[in-house]
Amino acid sequence: MLRKHLPNPKNPLLLLPGTPRPPRNPNTPFPSPTKPFASLSDSPDPPLLQSRLARFCDLIKRRRFAAAKSLLKTLAESEALAHPFPLVAPLIQRSCEGAGVAPAVAFDMAFRVYADAGAVERALEVFDEMRERFGRVEGRSCSVYLTALRRAGRMDSAVGFIRRMVELDGVVDVTPYSIAVVIDGLCKNGEPGIAREVLDEMRRRGKEPNVLSYNSLLEAYAKSRNFEMVVEVLRLLDKSGLAPNVGTYTILINAYSSSGEINKAEEIFEEMNRKRLSGDVYLYTAIINANCRAGNVRRASALFDECVERGIEPNDRTYGALINGFCKMGQMEAAEMLTSEMQAKGINFNQIILNTMIDGYCRKGMVDKALELKAIMEKTGIELDVYTYNTLACGLCKANRIDEAKKLLHVMIERGVSPNYVSYTTLIGIHCKEGDMVEARRAFREMANEGHKPSVVTYNVMIDAYSKKGSIREAERLKKEMDKKGLVADIYTYTSLVHGHCINGKVDVAVKLFEEMKQGGIAANVVTYTALISGLSKEGRSDEAFALYDEMLAAELTPDDSVYSALVGSLHSAKGSEAFTLRRATL
């Protein structure tokens, strides 16, 4: 797969800088510095090249620029122009003069064609020839070259070139778009600090960036949650006299949404409306998504309707955001209505939307509906990724369809989809439910060997299984292993261990763990209280059991029948006592 992305070693035109060139045939003479066309005359069929260049110039003369560019691209991708451009330039100039075409136009097109082809060194040769011959290079063409450097991942060269453009003021126009290409490339490359330096340098040298450059910086800092720098860039934007555009507001809404600050996202949206800026589909998608993340599905629906009323057509991402909101709230009928509307409008489903629907159905226990969507994905050629398989496997496990879940995970691996830590955790859980701790342990070890670090959830599954089987030592060993790895035990870890020690008759250890959990700031849940009350009750420790019961009520937790049964059982040993009479009256 990688080979197709590499330059063709037989074509020097497409070799990237730093790539070793193929060894030269010793029988091929070097170009003569005094007779530059000697090497060209020795190249394959030079008359054919000249006739094609003449055709190229004729197309330019007839203003058929697209055809001319296509022809030149064909020549550039063949051996015909696989020579240093200073050798080719006289041929192009001669052809232009013969056709009565301005050579600068042909050279400019060659500059762009080489850049588009990724032949950045050849393009730079054209740039130098144009500068020397005509004393002028189009700024728009330089933007094409900068884009080619960015595409090749050569941001150092891009920064160097735009600085050279500034130094050649009068020869080259440094457009705001060129600056934006460099700054955005640096930001996307994870170098916002250097991007900021370039922006400041351009301003000092009298080349004002446009709002796109500021937006790139904003997006980079927002993604890294550096809101201090977000505020700083906004201050610079205001100082520059440029007004924020819709893209600016979209970036800010996404930033605050990602950090859970829905109120700030709404404030940004309202500010844009006050300034009477017309939103676009990307802005509405951002604010709809922000509200769905916050669970404000009603508000998100109203924004969706507003988007449509303003003549803005929602796209697949807009629908996807609202569908996700409904699915998270369990409102699958509303989600289904949106998918039907999408189909009616000719908007195709994508993997993300179908995965979202599958997750929604599984959360509601509607696994068969989720499997129907899986079948649709397979029929329509939409890839099932690891998330699809994991979601379905978890849904099947919750529905106690263990065999189907296990089979699905094996099918996933057979189809070449690599399992992740969620896949392994699900499979380990299946083995634990089956009581097969040997296989669970094997999958646990394989998970680590494959480079997937077990999470707290993974450990909890194993600890719970060992605790229920009475293998409390193994459960405690896993807890210590968690601690060594820096994984913080949660309520499920402690509840499993408390339960395990209670059923093994080690209630004092369970009480100690319960206190350790509370000191760590972890609030006990109904299951934790139930396990410990049951353990204390079986040992006839009625007072301690009832003390926990009172604590449970104070925490506004509702006991279930098993708690009451355990407490009643604990009172039998205290029958006839005052404690028995008082406690019986409270139940």
C-alpha positions in Angstrom: 0.0 0.0 0.0 2.8 2.4 0.8 4.6 1.9 -2.5 1.9 3.8 -4.5 2.6 6.9 -2.4 6.3 6.9 -3.2 7.7 8.9 -6.1 8.6 6.9 -9.3 12.3 6.3 -9.1 12.4 6.2 -12.9 11.1 9.7 -13.1 13.4 12.4 -11.7 10.7 14.9 -12.0 8.7 13.3 -9.2 11.6 12.7 -6.8 11.3 14.5 -3.5 14.3 16.5 -2.2 16.6 14.3 -0.3 15.6 11.1 -2.2 18.7 9.5 -3.8 18.6 9.7 -7.6 19.1 6.5 -9.6 22.6 6.0 -10.9 23.3 7.7 -14.2 24.0 5.7 -17.3 27.7 6.2 -17.9 27.0 6.2 -21.7 24.8 9.2 -21.4 26.8 12.5 -21.7 26.3 15.3 -19.1 24.6 18.4 -20.4 27.1 20.8 -21.8 27.1 24.2 -20.0 27.9 26.0 -23.2 25.5 23.9 -25.3 22.5 23.3 -23.1 20.4 21.7 -25.9 23.0 19.0 -26.6 21.5 16.9 -23.9 18.0 17.6 -25.1 18.8 16.6 -28.6 20.1 13.3 -27.1 16.8 12.8 -25.2 14.1 10.6 -26.7 12.6 12.2 -29.8 13.3 16.0 -29.1 11.2 17.0 -32.2 8.2 15.3 -30.7 8.8 17.4 -27.5 9.1 20.6 -29.5 5.9 19.8 -31.4 4.0 19.2 -28.2 5.3 22.5 -26.7 4.2 24.2 -29.9 0.7 22.6 -29.4 0.8 23.8 -25.7 1.5 27.4 -26.8 -1.2 27.3 -29.5 -3.7 26.2 -26.8 -2.7 29.2 -24.7 -3.1 31.5 -27.6 -6.6 30.3 -28.2 -7.3 30.7 -24.5 -7.9 27.1 -23.9 -6.0 27.2 -20.6 -7.5 24.0 -19.1 -6.4 22.0 -22.2 -3.0 23.6 -22.2 -2.5 22.8 -18.5 -3.6 19.2 -19.1 -1.1 18.8 -21.9 1.7 20.3 -19.9 0.8 18.0 -17.0 1.1 15.0 -19.3 4.5 16.1 -20.4 5.6 16.7 -16.9 4.6 13.3 -15.8 6.5 11.7 -18.7 10.2 11.6 -19.5 9.7 14.5 -21.8 10.3 17.2 -19.2 12.4 15.1 -16.8 15.3 17.5 -17.1 16.4 20.5 -15.1 14.1 23.4 -16.0 16.9 25.7 -17.2 17.4 23.2 -20.0 13.7 23.2 -20.9 13.1 26.9 -20.5 14.6 28.0 -23.9 12.4 25.5 -25.7 9.3 26.9 -24.1 10.4 30.4 -24.8 11.1 29.6 -28.4 7.7 27.9 -28.8 5.9 30.9 -27.2 7.7 33.4 -29.5 6.7 31.2 -32.5 3.1 31.2 -31.4 3.0 34.9 -30.4 2.3 34.0 -26.8 3.7 35.8 -23.8 6.3 33.5 -22.3 5.5 34.6 -18.8 2.1 33.0 -19.1 3.5 29.6 -20.1 6.2 29.7 -17.4 3.6 30.5 -14.8 1.6 27.6 -15.9 4.7 25.4 -15.8 5.3 26.6 -12.2 1.8 25.5 -11.1 1.9 22.2 -13.0 5.2 21.2 -11.4 3.9 22.2 -8.0 0.7 20.3 -8.4 2.7 17.2 -9.4 4.7 17.4 -6.2 7.9 18.2 -8.1 8.8 21.0 -5.7 12.4 21.3 -6.7 11.5 21.6 -10.4 8.9 24.2 -9.5 11.5 26.2 -7.6 13.7 26.1 -10.7 10.8 27.6 -12.7 10.3 30.3 -10.0 13.9 31.3 -10.3 13.8 31.4 -14.1 10.7 33.6 -14.0 12.3 35.9 -11.5 15.4 36.3 -13.6 13.7 36.5 -17.0 10.6 38.5 -16.3 11.2 40.1 -12.9 7.8 39.1 -11.7 6.0 36.0 -10.3 2.3 35.8 -9.6 1.4 35.7 -5.9 -1.4 33.2 -6.6 1.1 30.8 -8.2 3.3 31.1 -5.2 0.3 30.0 -3.1 0.0 26.9 -5.2 3.7 26.2 -4.6 3.3 26.7 -0.8 0.3 24.4 -0.8 2.5 21.7 -2.6 5.2 22.1 0.1 2.6 21.8 2.8 1.2 18.7 1.1 4.7 17.2 1.1 5.1 17.9 4.8 7.9 20.4 4.2 6.8 23.2 6.4 10.3 24.4 7.1 10.7 25.0 3.3 7.3 26.7 3.2 8.3 29.1 6.0 11.6 29.8 4.2 9.9 30.4 0.9 7.4 32.9 2.3 10.2 34.8 3.9 12.0 34.8 0.6 8.7 36.1 -1.0 8.7 39.0 1.5 12.3 39.8 0.7 11.5 39.9 -3.0 8.8 42.5 -2.5 7.9 44.0 -5.8 8.9 40.9 -7.7 6.3 38.7 -5.8 3.0 39.7 -4.2 2.7 38.2 -0.8 -1.0 37.6 -0.5 -2.9 37.0 2.7 -3.9 33.6 1.3 -0.2 32.6 1.0 0.3 33.5 4.6 -2.8 31.6 5.6 -1.5 28.5 3.8 1.7 28.5 5.8 0.1 29.3 9.2 -2.6 26.7 8.8 0.0 24.1 7.7 2.1 24.8 10.8 -1.0 24.6 13.0 -2.1 21.3 11.5 1.4 20.1 12.0 1.2 20.7 15.7 3.4 23.8 15.7 1.1 26.7 16.7 4.0 28.5 18.4 6.0 28.7 15.1 2.8 29.7 13.3 2.3 32.6 15.8 6.0 33.7 15.2 5.3 33.7 11.4 2.1 35.7 11.9 3.9 38.3 14.0 6.8 38.5 11.6 4.5 39.1 8.6 2.7 41.9 10.5 6.0 43.5 11.4 7.1 43.4 7.7 3.8 45.1 6.6 2.1 41.9 5.3 -1.2 41.7 7.1 -2.7 38.2 7.5 -6.4 37.7 6.9 -8.9 36.2 9.3 -8.1 32.7 8.0 -4.7 32.8 9.7 -6.2 33.9 13.0 -8.8 31.1 12.7 -6.1 28.5 12.2 -4.3 29.6 15.4 -7.6 29.7 17.3 -8.4 26.1 16.2 -5.0 24.8 17.1 -5.1 26.4 20.6 -8.7 25.4 21.1 -8.0 21.7 20.3 -5.2 21.7 22.9 -7.6 23.4 25.5 -5.2 26.3 25.8 -7.9 28.9 26.4 -5.4 31.5 27.6 -3.9 31.6 24.1 -7.4 31.5 22.5 -8.2 34.7 24.3 -4.8 36.1 23.2 -5.5 35.3 19.5 -8.9 36.9 19.8 -7.2 40.0 21.2 -4.8 40.1 18.3 -7.6 39.7 15.8 -9.5 42.6 17.3 -6.3 44.7 17.3 -5.7 44.0 13.6 -9.1 45.6 12.8 -10.3 42.4 11.2 -13.8 41.2 12.1 -14.4 37.6 13.2 -16.2 35.6 10.5 -18.6 32.6 10.7 -15.6 30.3 10.8 -14.2 32.1 13.9 -17.5 31.6 15.7 -17.8 27.9 14.6 -14.3 27.2 16.0 -15.2 28.9 19.4 -18.5 27.0 19.7 -16.7 23.7 19.1 -14.0 24.6 21.6 -16.4 25.5 24.4 -18.6 22.5 23.5 -15.6 20.1 23.8 -14.8 21.5 27.3 -18.4 21.1 28.4 -19.1 24.8 28.6 -22.4 24.9 26.8 -23.4 28.3 28.2 -20.3 29.9 26.7 -21.0 28.2 23.4 -24.5 29.7 23.4 -23.1 33.1 24.3 -20.8 32.9 21.2 -23.8 31.9 19.1 -25.9 34.8 20.4 -23.0 37.3 19.8 -22.8 36.2 16.2 -26.6 36.7 15.8 -26.3 40.2 17.4 -23.7 41.1 14.8 -26.2 39.9 12.1 -23.7 37.5 10.6 -25.4 34.7 8.6 -24.6 31.3 9.9 -23.8 28.4 7.6 -24.3 24.7 7.9 -21.0 24.2 9.8 -22.0 26.8 12.4 -25.4 25.2 13.0 -23.9 21.8 13.1 -21.5 23.0 15.8 -24.2 24.6 18.0 -26.5 21.6 17.5 -23.8 19.2 18.5 -22.9 21.3 21.5 -26.4 21.1 22.8 -26.7 17.4 22.1 -23.5 16.8 24.1 -25.0 18.7 27.0 -28.3 16.7 26.8 -30.3 19.7 25.5 -32.0 17.8 22.7 -35.1 20.0 22.7 -32.9 23.1 22.1 -30.9 21.2 19.5 -34.1 20.3 17.7 -35.2 24.0 17.7 -31.8 25.0 16.2 -32.1 22.3 13.5 -35.5 23.7 12.6 -34.1 27.3 12.6 -31.3 26.1 10.3 -33.8 24.7 7.8 -36.1 27.8 8.0 -33.1 30.0 7.1 -32.7 28.1 3.9 -29.6 26.2 5.1 -29.6 22.6 4.0 -28.4 20.3 6.8 -25.7 17.8 5.8 -24.9 14.4 7.0 -23.0 15.8 10.0 -25.9 18.0 11.0 -28.2 15.0 11.0 -25.6 12.9 12.7 -25.2 15.4 15.6 -29.0 15.4 16.3 -29.4 11.7 15.8 -26.6 11.2 18.3 -28.4 13.4 20.8 -31.7 11.5 20.4 -29.9 8.1 20.7 -28.1 9.2 23.9 -31.5 10.1 25.4 -33.0 6.8 24.3 -35.4 8.5 21.9 -35.0 6.0 19.1 -38.3 6.9 17.3 -37.1 10.5 16.8 -33.8 9.2 15.6 -35.5 6.9 13.1 -37.6 9.8 11.8 -34.4 11.8 11.1 -32.8 8.9 9.2 -36.0 8.6 7.1 -35.8 12.3 6.4 -32.2 11.9 5.4 -33.1 9.2 2.9 -35.9 11.2 1.4 -33.5 14.1 0.8 -30.9 11.8 -0.8 -28.4 12.1 2.0 -26.5 8.9 2.3 -25.9 7.2 5.6 -22.3 6.9 6.7 -20.5 4.7 9.2 -20.7 7.3 12.0 -24.5 7.7 11.8 -25.1 3.9 11.6 -22.8 3.2 14.5 -24.6 5.9 16.5 -28.0 4.2 15.7 -26.6 0.8 16.6 -25.3 2.1 19.9 -28.7 3.7 20.6 -30.6 0.4 19.9 -28.2 -1.5 22.1 -28.6 0.9 25.0 -32.4 0.4 24.7 -32.0 -3.4 24.6 -33.2 -3.5 21.0 -30.3 -5.7 19.8 -32.2 -7.2 16.8 -32.8 -3.7 15.4 -29.1 -3.1 15.8 -28.3 -6.3 14.0 -30.6 -5.2 11.1 -28.4 -2.1 10.7 -25.3 -4.2 10.7 -26.8 -6.2 7.8 -27.5 -2.9 6.0 -23.9 -1.8 6.4 -22.7 -5.1 5.0 -25.1 -4.9 2.1 -24.3 -1.3 1.1 -20.5 -1.7 1.5 -20.2 0.5 4.6 -17.2 -0.7 6.6 -17.9 -2.3 10.0 -15.1 -1.0 12.3 -14.0 -2.1 15.7 -16.6 0.3 17.3 -19.4 -1.4 15.4 -18.4 -4.9 16.5 -17.7 -3.8 20.1 -21.1 -2.1 20.5 -23.0 -5.1 19.1 -21.0 -7.5 21.3 -21.7 -5.5 24.4 -25.4 -5.2 23.4 -25.6 -9.0 22.9 -23.9 -9.6 26.3 -26.5 -7.3 28.1 -29.2 -9.3 26.4 -27.5 -12.5 27.8 -26.9 -13.7 24.2 -23.3 -14.7 25.1 -22.7 -17.2 22.4 -23.7 -14.7 19.7 -21.4 -12.0 21.2 -18.5 -14.4 21.3 -19.1 -15.5 17.7 -19.3 -11.9 16.6 -15.9 -11.0 18.1 -14.3 -14.0 16.4 -15.9 -12.9 13.1 -14.4 -9.4 13.6 -10.9 -10.8 13.9 -11.4 -13.2 10.9 -12.4 -10.1 8.8 -9.1 -8.4 9.7 -10.5 -5.9 12.1 -8.0 -5.5 14.9 -9.5 -5.8 18.4 -8.9 -3.0 20.9 -9.0 -2.9 24.7 -12.8 -2.7 24.6 -13.0 -5.9 22.5 -10.7 -7.7 24.8 -12.5 -6.5 27.9 -15.8 -7.7 26.4 -14.3 -11.1 25.5 -12.9 -11.5 29.0 -16.3 -10.6 30.4 -17.9 -13.3 28.3 -15.4 -16.0 29.5 -16.0 -14.8 33.1 -19.8 -15.2 32.7 -19.2 -18.7 31.4 -17.1 -19.4 34.4 -14.1 -20.1 32.3 -11.4 -18.2 34.2 -8.6 -20.1 32.3 -9.7 -18.5 29.0 -10.4 -15.2 30.7 -6.8 -15.2 32.0 -5.4 -16.1 28.6 -7.3 -13.3 26.9 -6.1 -10.9 29.7 -2.5 -11.8 29.0 -2.9 -11.7 25.2 -4.4 -8.2 25.6 -1.2 -6.9 27.2 1.0 -8.8 24.8 -0.8 -7.1 21.8 0.0 -3.7 23.3 -3.5 -3.0 24.7 -3.2 -1.8 28.3 -6.0 -3.2 30.5 -8.2 -0.5 31.8 -9.9 -0.2 35.2 -12.9 -1.7 33.6 -10.9 -4.7 32.5 -9.5 -5.3 35.9 -13.0 -4.9 37.5 -14.3 -7.6 35.2 -11.6 -10.0 36.4 -11.8 -9.0 40.0 -15.5 -9.4 40.1 -15.3 -12.8 38.5 -12.6 -14.1 40.9 -14.5 -12.6 43.9 -17.7 -14.4 43.0 -15.8 -17.7 42.5 -14.3 -17.4 45.9 -10.8 -16.8 44.6 -10.4 -13.7 46.7 -6.6 -13.9 46.8 -6.4 -13.7 43.1 -8.8 -10.7 43.2 -6.7 -9.0 45.7 -3.5 -9.7 43.7 -5.2 -8.0 40.7 -6.1 -5.0 42.9 -2.4 -4.6 43.9 -1.4 -4.9 40.2 -3.8 -2.1 39.4 -2.3 0.1 42.1 1.3 -0.5 40.9 0.2 0.5 37.4 -1.3 3.8 38.7 -4.9 2.7 37.9 -7.3 4.1 40.5 -9.8 1.7 41.9 -13.4 2.8 41.6 -16.7 1.9 43.2 -17.0 -1.3 41.1 -13.6 -2.5 42.2 -14.3 -2.0 45.9 -17.8 -3.4 45.7 -16.5 -6.6 44.1 -13.9 -7.0 46.8 -16.3 -6.2 49.6 -18.7 -8.8 48.2 -15.9 -11.3 47.8 -14.6 -11.0 51.3 -18.1 -11.2 52.7 -19.0 -14.4 51.0 -15.6 -15.8 52.1 -16.4 -15.0 55.7 -13.8 -12.2 56.0 -16.3 -9.4 57.0 -13.7 -7.4 59.0 -11.6 -7.1 55.8 -14.7 -6.1 53.9 -15.4 -3.4 56.5 -11.9 -2.1 56.3 -12.1 -1.9 52.5 -15.4 -0.1 52.8 -13.8 2.6 55.1 -10.8 2.8 52.8 -13.2 3.5 49.9 -15.0 6.3 51.7 -11.7 7.9 52.8 -10.7 7.9 49.1 -13.8 10.0 48.3 -15.7 7.2 46.6 -19.4 7.1 47.6 -20.9 3.6 48.1 -23.8 2.6 46.0 -26.8 0.3 46.7 -24.8 -2.8 45.7 -21.9 -2.0 48.1 -24.2 -1.4 51.0 -26.2 -4.5 50.3 -23.1 -6.7 50.1 -21.7 -5.4 53.4 -25.1 -5.4 55.3 -25.6 -9.0 54.1 -22.1 -10.0 55.3 -22.6 -8.4 58.7 -26.1 -9.9 59.1 -24.9 -13.4 58.5 -22.4 -13.0 61.3 -25.2 -11.7 63.6 -23.6 -8.2 63.8 -27.0 -6.6 63.8 -26.1 -3.2 65.2 -23.4 -2.7 62.6 -25.8 -3.8 59.8 -28.5 -1.5 61.0 -26.0 1.4 61.3 -25.1 0.9 57.6 -28.8 0.7 56.8 -29.3 4.1 58.5 -26.3 5.5 56.6 -27.7 4.2 53.4 -31.0 5.9 53.9 -29.2 9.2 54.8 -27.4 8.9 51.5 -30.8 8.8 49.8 -30.3 5.3 48.5 -33.3 3.0 48.3 -32.7 -0.5 49.8 -34.0 -3.5 47.9 -35.7 -6.6 49.2 -32.4 -8.4 49.8 -31.3 -5.7 52.3 -34.5 -6.2 54.3 -34.2 -9.9 54.3 -30.6 -9.7 55.5 -31.6 -7.3 58.3 -34.5 -9.5 59.4 -32.2 -12.5 59.5 -29.7 -10.6 61.7 -32.4 -10.0 64.3 -33.1 -13.7 64.9 -29.9 -13.9 67.0 -31.1 -10.9 69.0 -34.7 -12.2 69.5 -36.2 -11.3 72.9 -33.8 -8.4 73.3 -34.7 -4.7 73.4 -32.7 -4.3 70.2 -34.9 -6.8 68.5 -38.1 -5.0 69.5 -36.8 -1.6 68.5 -35.3 -2.6 65.2 -38.3 -4.7 64.2 -40.5 -1.7 64.6 -38.3 0.3 62.1 -38.6 -2.3 59.3 
